[in-house]
Structures are given as C-alpha cells and as structure tokens.
Amino acid sequence: MKNIKFGLVGCGRISKNHFKSIAEIPDAEIIACCDKVEKRAVASAKEYNIKKHYNNYTEMLENEKLDGVLICTPSGLHPAMGIEAANKGYHVVTEKPMAIDLESADALVKACDDNDVRLFVVKQNRLNTTMQLLKKAIDKGRFGKIFMVQSNVMWQRPQDYYDLAKWRGTWEFDGGAFMNQASHYIDSLYWMIGEVESVMAETATMERKIEAEDTGSAILKFRNGVIGTINVTMLTYPKNFEGSITILGEKGTVKIGGIAINKIEKWEFSEYDDDDKLVEESNYEPKSVYGFGHLPYYMNVVESLLGETEPETDGRCGRKSLEIIKAIYESARLGKKISLPLK
Ligand SMILES: NC(=O)c1ccc[n+]([C@@H]2O[C@H](COP(=O)([O-])OP(=O)(O)OC[C@H]3O[C@@H](n4cnc5c(N)ncnc54)[C@H](O)[C@@H]3O)[C@@H](O)[C@H]2O)c1
C-alpha cells in the first residue's frame, strides 16, 4: 500500500514526466488518470499501469479517494481545476504557469488556504544540478555584489507545434513565449536575484500564426539594484539553440547554458571553493528542454505531504513569476515602464 494517492488530469505531452516520476517514488502512486479525449486517458492508464481512467474530471474527483491531484491540462484551466480539487479537500500540484492571470492565481491560493490543503507549482528547473550549484554560489556570497543577470531562451517551436492543440498561443489558455516557454527562466531569475522593482519590454508575433508573442525582450530592474535582461524567441533557426542564465558579479562570472541550462559554460570566482570541483559532474545531456527535474520535484511534494519537509515552490512562489510575466506583457502593450507589485 502506497501512502500518497494521486489522480492526474491532462494526459498530454508533459504528463509522461509526471507518470514516470511518480512511478519511481516508493511512497506515492497515481491511482486514476483523466483526459477529456478518452483515448488519451485509456492509453496512459495502459502504459503506466493506472487502475482507473476517466474522461470527466469532476467524476474522477467524486469517485476516487485521493490525497492530491496533478494538473497537466492547458494553463488557463489550472486555477478552476485546482479550486475544484481543493474544495474536495485534495492537495493540488499544478504544472506551470499556475494560471495566466493574477486574479485566478489568487483565487487558487485562497481556495487551498481555506481548505487547508497544499498547493505546489511545478518549477522543476530549480532542481537541475547546474542550477542548484549556481544557487549555492549565490547564497554563499561568492559573487560579491551582483551587477547583472542575463537570460536567453532561444528555441524553435514550428507552426506544427502550435497547431497540435487549439489552446496553444491563445491569450485565454496559454499566452506566448514568455508565459509558456520562458516561465521557468523568469522564475529562476526571481529565485536567484530576488524581487523585481520594474520592467520594460517589447514583444512581437513575428512569424507564428498565434495570438500571443513568439519573440520578445525585457529589462528587469531588481529591488537590490541588479539589472537583468531576458531575450526569448521561438523562431531560432534551425532548432533549439540556447537556454541560458549568466550572472556577472564583483568577484565571479558564471554562465549556465546548453539548450536548457544543462551545461556550465563559464564558472570563474576570485576565491576557491570545494564546489568548484562539482562543475563537470553537474553538466548533463537532457532528452528534451524539460530536463530531469520532475522526479526531484515530486520527491519534495511527497515528502512535504508526509510532513517531512516544506514545499520547494508553493502557490505564493508560483505567483511571483506570473506577476513578472504580466508586467512584461503590460509594458509591451503600453510601451512604458511598469512597476511591481502590479495593482
Ligand atoms: N514543467 C514544464 O517544463 C512543462 C513543459 C511542458 C508543458 N508544461 C505545462 O503543462 C501543461 C500542459 O502542456 P502539454 O504540452 O502537456 O499540453 P497538451 O495539449 O499536450 O496536453 C493537455 C491535455 O489536457 C487535456 N485536457 C484539456 N482540457 C481538459 C479537461 N477539461 N479535462 C480533462 N483533460 C483536458 C487535453 O485533451 C490534452 O490531452 C501546460 O500548462 C504547460 O505550460 C510544463
């Protein structure tokens, strides 16, 4: 008998990472899965040995005795599905972004608070070995004063990718390159550098036939004085080229690059630390830009639910990157600098 029982909704592309990760955790199992396209729920149940499958989410919540739900549906559906689960007394794990507007993100946080259940927002990139090493260097103060941070998300998403599902690239359910593909990178900048004071941005829909942006750049002024920039495009020829974060400080320079912050390309500090020996072994080759972070992420979820630790990224933390992204959109729309917090 496993201790923690989950139901998963949304048996699409990212659900594989969830099914595979939970299967490796001794204390947890997915006992039911659901997709409104029934054959997807059936196929996932078969492939991952899940006892029950549903094509209706409410029915799954009503028929199963769960500890938590794993939400892997289009982004715009996360809050309503999370609120429904919280009202049933189930813990909520939602894929990123937790919502695509702040009002429904707040409603989700409130519903989880009111029902005394946990809310986890999947930010698995924080758990990459490369990112963990960089965060440790920042926390140890190895950079001295940090001056600048720079991030590139130069990937390729062909029109075929957007045409796979109607929700992709729409304002109602997805958002664009910042909200979807770059949201982990925005989260990483916030996690490493801190609160953002203001944002200036340009976005454009240059090539893809979608409502939201396929390309954009933003300048972030952090409250501690650090200046950050992030460039995002889904039009890189001919394929994913770089997903990187560079930090420039008084006593150190680090660039974590590769296609998805999987490779430490520059690691130089004025003073030696034993962590310097870990640089080579931190690099890894990801099969996709999603990386390997879902398993350690779920280990934290399960340990938190067993009362052994605290959540890595909860709802309030997930809301931070959403607010920065909303400020980026607001700045690009109005053509002016936007201050945070947003009203
Ligand atoms: N953490 C990451 O790195 C990462 C990577 C990719 C996607 N994501 C996020 O995961 C989410 C899903 O992305 P995806 O690429 O897997 O999308 P997808 O379109 O492949 O899968 C979504 C699934 O949800 C199902 N669905 C939609 N409405 C439903 C409903 N009302 N009830 C039940 N099922 C429903 C669809 O039929 C589909 O099978 C998005 O929010 C995305 O941002 C996160």
The ligand as an SDF file (V2000), in Angstrom:
LIG
                    3D

 44 48  0  0  0  0  0  0  0  0999 V2000
    7.1760   21.9800  -16.4280 N   0  0  0  0  0  0  0  0  0  0  0  0
    7.4610   22.0200  -17.7160 C   0  0  0  0  0  0  0  0  0  0  0  0
    8.6230   22.1210  -18.1000 O   0  0  0  0  0  0  0  0  0  0  0  0
    6.3660   21.9640  -18.7270 C   0  0  0  0  0  0  0  0  0  0  0  0
    6.6510   21.5110  -20.0150 C   0  0  0  0  0  0  0  0  0  0  0  0
    5.6040   21.4300  -20.9430 C   0  0  0  0  0  0  0  0  0  0  0  0
    4.3130   21.8270  -20.5840 C   0  0  0  0  0  0  0  0  0  0  0  0
    4.1030   22.3050  -19.3190 N   0  0  0  0  0  0  0  0  0  0  0  0
    2.7410   22.7710  -18.9400 C   0  0  0  0  0  0  0  0  0  0  0  0
    1.8770   21.6290  -18.8690 O   0  0  0  0  0  0  0  0  0  0  0  0
    0.5670   21.9810  -19.3050 C   0  0  0  0  0  0  0  0  0  0  0  0
    0.1330   21.0150  -20.4110 C   0  0  0  0  0  0  0  0  0  0  0  0
    1.0130   21.1210  -21.5050 O   0  0  0  0  0  0  0  0  0  0  0  0
    1.1250   19.9440  -22.5860 P   0  0  0  0  0  0  0  0  0  0  0  0
    2.2020   20.3540  -23.5120 O   0  0  0  0  0  0  0  0  0  0  0  0
    1.2260   18.6210  -21.9280 O   0  0  0  0  0  0  0  0  0  0  0  0
   -0.2990   20.1120  -23.3170 O   0  0  0  0  0  0  0  0  0  0  0  0
   -1.1150   19.0230  -24.1740 P   0  0  0  0  0  0  0  0  0  0  0  0
   -2.0640   19.7830  -25.0120 O   0  0  0  0  0  0  0  0  0  0  0  0
   -0.1760   18.0600  -24.8030 O   0  0  0  0  0  0  0  0  0  0  0  0
   -1.9170   18.2250  -23.0310 O   0  0  0  0  0  0  0  0  0  0  0  0
   -3.0190   18.7640  -22.3440 C   0  0  0  0  0  0  0  0  0  0  0  0
   -4.0510   17.6480  -22.1690 C   0  0  0  0  0  0  0  0  0  0  0  0
   -5.1360   18.1290  -21.3700 O   0  0  0  0  0  0  0  0  0  0  0  0
   -6.3530   17.5840  -21.8890 C   0  0  0  0  0  0  0  0  0  0  0  0
   -7.4880   18.4060  -21.4480 N   0  0  0  0  0  0  0  0  0  0  0  0
   -7.8190   19.6600  -21.8650 C   0  0  0  0  0  0  0  0  0  0  0  0
   -8.9390   20.0790  -21.2340 N   0  0  0  0  0  0  0  0  0  0  0  0
   -9.2930   19.0880  -20.3820 C   0  0  0  0  0  0  0  0  0  0  0  0
  -10.3660   18.9260  -19.4740 C   0  0  0  0  0  0  0  0  0  0  0  0
  -11.2770   19.8950  -19.2790 N   0  0  0  0  0  0  0  0  0  0  0  0
  -10.4490   17.7600  -18.7700 N   0  0  0  0  0  0  0  0  0  0  0  0
   -9.5280   16.7790  -18.9560 C   0  0  0  0  0  0  0  0  0  0  0  0
   -8.4930   16.8770  -19.8250 N   0  0  0  0  0  0  0  0  0  0  0  0
   -8.3810   18.0130  -20.5270 C   0  0  0  0  0  0  0  0  0  0  0  0
   -6.1300   17.6060  -23.3920 C   0  0  0  0  0  0  0  0  0  0  0  0
   -7.0160   16.7230  -24.0590 O   0  0  0  0  0  0  0  0  0  0  0  0
   -4.6600   17.1910  -23.5010 C   0  0  0  0  0  0  0  0  0  0  0  0
   -4.5140   15.7730  -23.6340 O   0  0  0  0  0  0  0  0  0  0  0  0
    0.6370   23.4510  -19.7330 C   0  0  0  0  0  0  0  0  0  0  0  0
    0.2000   24.2540  -18.6750 O   0  0  0  0  0  0  0  0  0  0  0  0
    2.1180   23.6930  -19.9770 C   0  0  0  0  0  0  0  0  0  0  0  0
    2.5190   25.0300  -19.7300 O   0  0  0  0  0  0  0  0  0  0  0  0
    5.0820   22.3610  -18.3980 C   0  0  0  0  0  0  0  0  0  0  0  0
  1  2  1  0
  2  3  2  0
  2  4  1  0
  4  5  1  0
  4 44  2  0
  5  6  2  0
  6  7  1  0
  7  8  2  0
  8  9  1  0
  8 44  1  0
  9 10  1  0
  9 42  1  0
 10 11  1  0
 11 12  1  0
 11 40  1  0
 12 13  1  0
 13 14  1  0
 14 15  2  0
 14 16  1  0
 14 17  1  0
 17 18  1  0
 18 19  2  0
 18 20  1  0
 18 21  1  0
 21 22  1  0
 22 23  1  0
 23 24  1  0
 23 38  1  0
 24 25  1  0
 25 26  1  0
 25 36  1  0
 26 27  1  0
 26 35  1  0
 27 28  2  0
 28 29  1  0
 29 30  1  0
 29 35  2  0
 30 31  1  0
 30 32  2  0
 32 33  1  0
 33 34  2  0
 34 35  1  0
 36 37  1  0
 36 38  1  0
 38 39  1  0
 40 41  1  0
 40 42  1  0
 42 43  1  0
M  CHG  2   8   1  16  -1
M  END
$$$$
